[in-house]
Amino acid sequence: MSSKPRKKKKHNIKKRINNSSAAIVKQHNLAVIYSYNDRQLSSIINIKHGHKVTPTELLIQTITDVPYTWTIFIAGLCEEADGKRYMKSEEIQANERYRQYELADYLSDRHSDLLKSCNHKHLVNAMWLACPYKYSFTDEQVFKIFEANNGWDKLVV
C-alpha cells in the first residue's frame, strides 16, 4: 500500500517571526505609552499593572519591527483649578497593521482634533497608550496608568 508523500509547508521566516512576536507581547501584556510632555521615545509597559518594563533588545525589536493591528487609547489630560483631574479620550481600533513608529502619523489628525475639543485652560498633557493586539481599555484603568507614568506632572508648552 503506497501513500502519496505529504507536502511540506514552505518555511516562511517572516510569518514565523510575526506569530512569535505577537505571542510574546500578548503573553507579557505589553503596551506602548507615549507622553507629549516627555518628548522622548515611547515606553513599554505592562498593561495589567501599568508599570514600565525594562526594555531588552528583544522586546524593542518585538515591539518596533513587527506590524500589528493596534488598539490605541488617545487622551488629553486636564486639570481644573481646584486640582480635579479628568481626561478627554477616544479608543481607536486600527484597521490595518502598523509598526510602532508609524502610529504617530496614523494618530496625528485624530489626536489633534481631540485636543482641540479640550478646555485649553485645563489641558496639562497629551498621551496615548497602544496595545499591539485587540484590547478593551477602561477609563479607570487608563487613568491609573497615566497617573502612574507622570501624566499630570508637567504643563504643555
C-alpha positions as CSV (number, residue, x, y, z in Angstrom):
1,M,0.0,0.0,0.0
2,S,1.7,3.1,-1.2
3,S,0.7,6.5,0.0
4,K,1.5,9.8,-1.5
5,P,4.2,11.8,0.2
6,R,2.9,14.6,2.3
7,K,3.5,18.1,1.0
8,K,5.6,20.1,3.4
9,K,4.7,23.7,4.1
10,K,7.2,26.2,2.9
11,H,9.2,27.8,5.6
12,N,8.2,31.4,5.9
13,I,10.5,33.1,8.4
14,K,8.6,36.4,8.3
15,K,5.3,34.8,9.2
16,R,7.0,32.8,12.0
17,I,8.6,35.9,13.5
18,N,5.3,37.8,13.3
19,N,3.5,35.0,15.1
20,S,6.1,34.5,17.8
21,S,6.3,38.3,18.4
22,A,2.5,38.6,18.7
23,A,2.6,35.7,21.2
24,I,5.3,37.5,23.3
25,V,3.5,40.8,23.5
26,K,0.2,39.2,24.4
27,Q,1.7,36.8,26.9
28,H,3.6,39.6,28.8
29,N,0.7,42.1,28.5
30,L,2.9,44.6,26.8
31,A,1.8,48.0,25.5
32,V,3.4,51.3,24.4
33,I,2.8,54.6,26.2
34,Y,3.8,58.0,24.8
35,S,3.6,61.4,26.6
36,Y,4.0,64.5,24.5
37,N,5.5,66.3,27.5
38,D,8.4,63.9,27.8
39,R,9.3,64.3,24.1
40,Q,11.3,61.1,24.5
41,L,10.9,57.7,22.9
42,S,7.9,55.7,23.9
43,S,8.0,53.4,27.0
44,I,7.0,49.8,27.1
45,I,4.6,49.0,29.9
46,N,2.7,46.0,31.4
47,I,-0.9,46.8,30.6
48,K,-2.3,44.9,33.6
49,H,-0.1,46.7,36.2
50,G,0.7,49.9,34.4
51,H,4.4,49.7,35.3
52,K,7.2,50.3,32.9
53,V,9.0,47.3,31.7
54,T,12.8,47.3,31.4
55,P,13.4,47.1,27.7
56,T,15.7,44.5,26.3
57,E,16.9,44.3,22.7
58,L,14.5,41.5,22.0
59,L,11.5,43.5,23.4
60,I,12.4,46.6,21.5
61,Q,12.7,44.6,18.3
62,T,9.4,42.7,19.0
63,I,7.5,46.0,19.5
64,T,9.1,48.1,16.8
65,D,10.0,45.8,13.9
66,V,6.8,43.8,13.6
67,P,3.5,45.3,12.3
68,Y,0.4,44.8,14.5
69,T,-3.2,45.6,14.4
70,W,-3.1,48.1,17.3
71,T,-5.8,49.2,19.8
72,I,-5.0,52.8,20.7
73,F,-6.3,55.0,23.5
74,I,-5.6,58.7,22.9
75,A,-6.3,61.3,25.6
76,G,-6.0,64.9,26.5
77,L,-5.2,65.1,30.2
78,C,-6.7,68.0,32.0
79,E,-6.7,69.5,35.5
80,E,-9.2,72.0,36.8
81,A,-8.1,75.0,39.0
82,D,-9.3,73.1,42.1
83,G,-7.0,70.2,41.3
84,K,-9.6,67.8,39.9
85,R,-8.1,65.7,37.2
86,Y,-10.0,64.4,34.1
87,M,-9.3,63.3,30.6
88,K,-11.0,63.5,27.2
89,S,-10.3,60.3,25.3
90,E,-11.1,58.1,22.4
91,E,-10.3,54.4,21.8
92,I,-9.3,53.5,18.2
93,Q,-9.0,50.1,16.7
94,A,-6.6,50.2,13.7
95,N,-8.0,48.5,10.6
96,E,-4.5,47.8,9.2
97,R,-1.3,46.5,10.5
98,Y,1.2,49.2,11.6
99,R,4.7,49.3,13.0
100,Q,5.1,51.1,16.3
101,Y,6.9,54.1,14.7
102,E,4.1,54.6,12.2
103,L,1.5,55.2,14.9
104,A,2.4,58.9,15.4
105,D,1.5,59.6,11.8
106,Y,-1.6,57.4,12.0
107,L,-2.9,59.2,15.1
108,S,-1.8,62.8,14.3
109,D,-5.1,64.2,12.9
110,R,-7.4,62.3,15.3
111,H,-5.4,63.3,18.4
112,S,-5.2,67.0,17.2
113,D,-9.0,67.0,16.9
114,L,-9.4,65.5,20.3
115,L,-7.1,68.1,21.9
116,K,-8.9,71.0,20.2
117,S,-12.1,69.8,22.0
118,C,-10.3,70.1,25.4
119,N,-10.5,73.2,27.5
120,H,-7.1,74.7,26.9
121,K,-7.0,76.3,30.3
122,H,-7.2,72.8,31.8
123,L,-5.0,70.9,29.3
124,V,-1.9,69.6,31.0
125,N,-0.6,66.8,28.7
126,A,-1.5,64.6,25.7
127,M,-0.8,60.9,25.9
128,W,-1.6,57.8,24.0
129,L,-1.5,54.1,25.0
130,A,-1.2,51.5,22.3
131,C,-1.7,47.8,22.7
132,P,-0.4,45.6,19.8
133,Y,-3.4,43.3,19.9
134,K,-7.2,43.8,20.3
135,Y,-7.8,45.1,23.8
136,S,-10.7,46.8,25.5
137,F,-9.5,49.7,27.7
138,T,-11.5,51.1,30.6
139,D,-11.2,54.7,31.5
140,E,-10.4,53.9,35.1
141,Q,-7.5,51.6,34.1
142,V,-6.0,54.1,31.6
143,F,-6.4,56.9,34.1
144,K,-4.4,54.9,36.7
145,I,-1.7,54.0,34.1
146,F,-1.4,57.7,33.0
147,E,-1.2,58.7,36.7
148,A,1.5,56.1,37.4
149,N,3.5,57.3,34.4
150,N,3.5,61.0,35.4
151,G,0.8,62.1,33.0
152,W,-0.2,65.2,35.0
153,D,3.3,66.2,36.2
154,K,4.2,68.8,33.5
155,L,2.4,71.5,31.7
156,V,2.1,71.5,28.0
157,V,4.3,74.2,26.4
